[in-house]
Amino acid sequence: MNRLRHYVQGKPLKYFTGLFAVILAIVMLFLPSPYAIQMPGPTQNVLGKQGDHAVISIDGAKTYPTSGELLLTTVNATGVPGYPTNSAEVILAWFVKRMEVIPQEVVVPVGQTADEYKKESDSQMNESQQAAVAAGLALAKHLGVNTSGVSVKLHIEDIGGPSAGMMYALGIVDKLTPQNEANGQIIAGTGTIDAEGKVGPIGGIDLKMVGAQESGAKWFLAPADNCSQVVGHVPEGLRDVRVSTLDEAYKAVVAIGKGQGDSLPQCTVQ
């Protein structure tokens, strides 16, 4: 104790002011941040399995195998309700190319709780799946499939929101039709879907393209309404394809499977 007292007495006031500032700065680094961090999330082949369960299960109709993959893409986020982040993590994220830092209020409403956030995300996913089933069956019927009495179940865990709708619908059509649409190609994509088959915009598409490229995809189906965020952000080795409807997306998959993908429309600057 005497040694500590002697040490303290021998230091000028400026020393302790600086020491306090350093301690305060360290403490602030680990306080909750008002920013969110987004990064590429995992992908999932909708024609395959998640764990022991098929992502798309169909009863009441014959289904067909495929040699390709249709990948839904996701974004992981921290700094949203239930997934807090601190200032140190935010500062680090500023220097990581595959991460994006944005104000929390851009991602979630101010004051939203973790329970409210999960309920909203789950509700959006459920509505998206219902729309995907309706749109997928409608297109399959248009292609000559007897959809009377067909039951479709979508099994996916730890993924919320509406952005996988288009890929779910494509998977349903692919399974119900005898044509090997993807024909060995790995095709990723994103986009909401409504029951009429209209493809809508989503958030984080630049990060989803990075996730697609890292998962081995060579093609990425992008909603036309997201083209302004696509242009200039397509990773090397990935080719974007602009789509507005499920029918366009399906025809794009068929063209890619036939080796005719280079003729498909890309996003351009308006």
Secondary structure, DSSP 8 states (H G I E B T S, - for coil): -HHHHHHHHTS-HHHHHHHHHHHHHHHHHTSB-SEEEEEE---EETTSEETTEESEEEESS-----SSEEEE--EEEESBTTB--BHHHHHHHHT-TT-EEEEHHHHS-TT--HHHHHHHHHHHHHHHHHHHHHHHHHHHHHTT---TT-EEEE---S--SSTTHHHHHHHHHHHHSSS-SSTT-EEEE--EE-TT-BEE--S-HHHHHHHHHHTT-SEEEEEGGGHHHHTT---TT-EEEEESBHHHHHHHHHHHHTT-GGGS------
